[in-house]
Amino acid sequence: MANPALNIEAKRSESLPAVFRRYRSDISFALRESLAGDGLAVNPMLRYSMGWADADGKPIDATEGKALRPTLCLLACEATGRSAREAIPAAVSLELIHNFSLIHDDIQDHDEMRRHRRTLWAVWGEPKALVAGNALRTIADRCLWRLVDSGVGFAAAMDVEKTLTAAYLDMIEGQFLDLHYEGRPDISLSDYFGMISLKTGALIRGALVLGAMVGTDDPGTVDAFRKCGRSLGLVFQIRDDILGVWGEEEFTGKPVGADIRRKKNTFPVVYAMSQARGRDQEKIQEIYGQPAVGDEDVAEVLGIMQRVGARQYAEDLAAEQSRLAMNALEPLELAPEALEDMREVTQFLLVRDH
Amino acid sequence: MANPALNIEAKRSESLPAVFRRYRSDISFALRESLAGDGLAVNPMLRYSMGWADADGKPIDATEGKALRPTLCLLACEATGRSAREAIPAAVSLELIHNFSLIHDDIQDHDEMRRHRRTLWAVWGEPKALVAGNALRTIADRCLWRLVDSGVGFAAAMDVEKTLTAAYLDMIEGQFLDLHYEGRPDISLSDYFGMISLKTGALIRGALVLGAMVGTDDPGTVDAFRKCGRSLGLVFQIRDDILGVWGEEEFTGKPVGADIRRKKNTFPVVYAMSQARGRDQEKIQEIYGQPAVGDEDVAEVLGIMQRVGARQYAEDLAAEQSRLAMNALEPLELAPEALEDMREVTQFLLVRDH
């Protein structure tokens, strides 16, 4: 396997691939429109959570995320033959659901910071943040109906909706498994893969599937994008896990070893637990069994990870999945530009530093 | 206005109206079916929250609620001309959404008991309960699709879905306003009515509207049920508020004055704040401005409520709304049995003691 670590350094300062920029303004406009006009009392919180306003409701320079899921959705729609515009309602819905899940995740994890800003519950308290998350989720549903306005028939729109709801239920089940596995030292790699294919995989896979469903009626094409999405979800999450352990604070906003300190069941630690032997095995299980994890413990776990080669293994695995993601699309004979876009996104997910 | 207090005593030991019993087994079967077959890890929590299983997953004698919303939905469908069976997917969806909202409400309020059982978060912790609530909400969406199987066309099914989602968003906005008003002594009766018409009103109104939408294409008929539902929602909530202040523990599971102790902005207190003068006015605002409310404060507020006649006023208002609910249906010339069913439900909501 190739060593993607070399790429990481080369790419660290690079901005997002062109395809993210291409769709950005359309996505941003549609997202803002989705939250406009209701006059809901909960709206200022939603605008804050989307990164458009400060806690007093004043507009700020957008600190939006990279809109990965909407971008994948529009890209798949365009690649399979229809205008990206037609998939906008699905793209917006995906991003709102993603943001909703972040709001509730932050409550669950008691995280006070995200994207270098205070989280919603940290500003407004848990009860209001919980309700605001639910509002965002419902607005996401509402957005999807516009598929019918954008030319998709009722039956097809309902199919898209069923697929999104199924993806969403998968995501929730994955979140539940993640909580269920917390503090357990016996989580296998297979448990881990099962959990992340739901928790993060579902929406990433769903983004490509939804876009392809709007773009084409051909089930084989949709299925190829589903396979691609499955691998891409793994690339995304393994990279996320690598950053959670070895990411640099200036990029991720979190200190090295952050996920170890929080005893998260991420890939490097699950791998280390499965590979460590003797004293290392006892030690890592002991640390993950403790109520709290200190600096020395973090250093200890980092040492064990190093001895079993966890980082290299994770990077190789992500690189392999990035190849599988592209292979899945091969039989489709997509336009060269579409393939190149997909390759750029895949490569970005493999090497991103935040 | 008539004094419904006399009815209360007479009805206290009576069981639910016949119409609740008529639909009960169909609703119960469909609810259980909605949660079967997934094999989700979150399922045992959902079965517990529905009152079908204990915390270890063992089946228990059902402690289900009265299924008010599903019953209203099926009743409206049958009254407007189609078989109640066709509205079952909407009825199930409404009940799951209601139960979802209870799960999240209990987290927000830190309530450890509901229906004489420990709440979901009290058993499994907040993070898992939050996720389980989200799962239930998503399963509710999924149930609604069966409308198409039960003979409702795609376009009509999507209309029903839009209406349910709008009702749901209204409910969330109402929950948000309720939190927003917490601890504020300046909430007017108009604020209060606006808030409860969303928080509780939306789903009760939605239940009748959804049932009527499945039952008939006539917008006038649907609108009459909407008007009826608006009044019925008020009857329900005012009665709830009366029970929250003066309800007896053996029926409600809460001590007298429970809602005062929790500084809830319920009808009797909002009314008392608007009517009290001089020392009473200062005192009630002072108590609601305190961080905690003790036994003496509760007694003081109860005294002020008595002096302004809050209970009588609330009961008269509920009785008036119960008449308006029935008046709204008059132009429809429903079958006498259907009208009698609606009258029984309305009367029950007016005098229920739990």
Interface residues (C-beta under 8 A of the other chain):
Chain A: L40 A41 V42 H104 I107 Q108 D109 E126 P127 K128 L130 V131 A132 N134 A135 R137 T138 I139 D141 R142 W145 V148 F154 A155 A157 M158 K162 T165 A166 Y168 L169 I172 E173 Q175 F176 L177 L179 H180
Chain B: L40 A41 V42 H104 I107 Q108 D109 E126 P127 K128 L130 V131 A132 N134 A135 R137 T138 I139 D141 R142 W145 V148 F154 A155 A157 M158 K162 T165 A166 Y168 L169 I172 E173 Q175 F176 L177 L179 H180
